[in-house]
Amino acid sequence: MRDIRDMPAAGTGAESASVFFGLAIPISVTALAMVLPLFLGGCNTTRGVGEDVEAAGEGLQDVAEDTKDAIND
C-alpha cells in the first residue's frame, strides 16, 4: 500500500494538465457557440451593405447613361 506522503500534491503534474486539457475542448466549443452568431449576423449585415452598394452603382450607371444620351442628342 502506498503512503499518502508519496502521492503528489493536488493540482500538480499530469493530473492538473489532464484536467485542464479535458476542459479546454468544452470551453472552446462553448466560446465558439457564443461568438458564431455574432459572425453570422455580420454576414447578413455585409450582404445588406453589398446590396446597397450595388443599388447605388446601378443608380449611378443610370444617371451616367442618361447624361450620355443628353449630350449626344
N, C-alpha and C positions, 0 to 999 in steps of 0.2 A: 504494500500500500504506500502511496506517495504522501509525503508530508506536505502540509499546506505551505510551509516556508519555501518549498521547491517550485511552487506554482508562480507564474509571472503575475505582476500586479494587473489589476483590471484596467483595460484600455490601453495596453501596451502590446507591441509586437503584432503578429499576424492576426490576432483576434480583432483588434480595432481596425486594421486595414480591411478585413473581410466585411466587417460591419459597415465601414464607410463605402466601400465599393458595392456592397449589396444595396445600399440606399441611393447610390449615385444614379442608377438607371431609373428607379421610380421618380426621383426628384427631377431628373431631366425630362422624363415623359410628362410630368405634371407641369413643368415650366413651359414645355412646348405646347401643351394643350391650352395654357393660359395665353400665350403670345400668338399662336397661329390665327385666331380670329381677328386680331388686330391687322395682321398682314393681309388676310383675305378681305377685310373691309377696305384696306388700302387699294386692293385690286379694283374694286368697284369704283372707288374714287378716281383712280387712274384712268379707268375706262371712260368715266364721265368726262374727265378733262380731255381725253383724246377725242371724244365725240364733239365737245365744244370747240376744240381747235380745228377739227375737220369742218364743222359748220362755218366757222369764221373764215377758213380758207376758201370754202365754196362761195361764200358771200363776196369775198374779195375778188375771186375769179369772175363772178357775175358782173361786178362793178367794172372790172378791167375790160371785159368783153363789151359791155355797154359803152364804155368810154372809147374803145377802139372803133366800134361801129359809128359812134357820133362823129369821130374825127374823119373817118373815111367817107361819110355821107356828104 
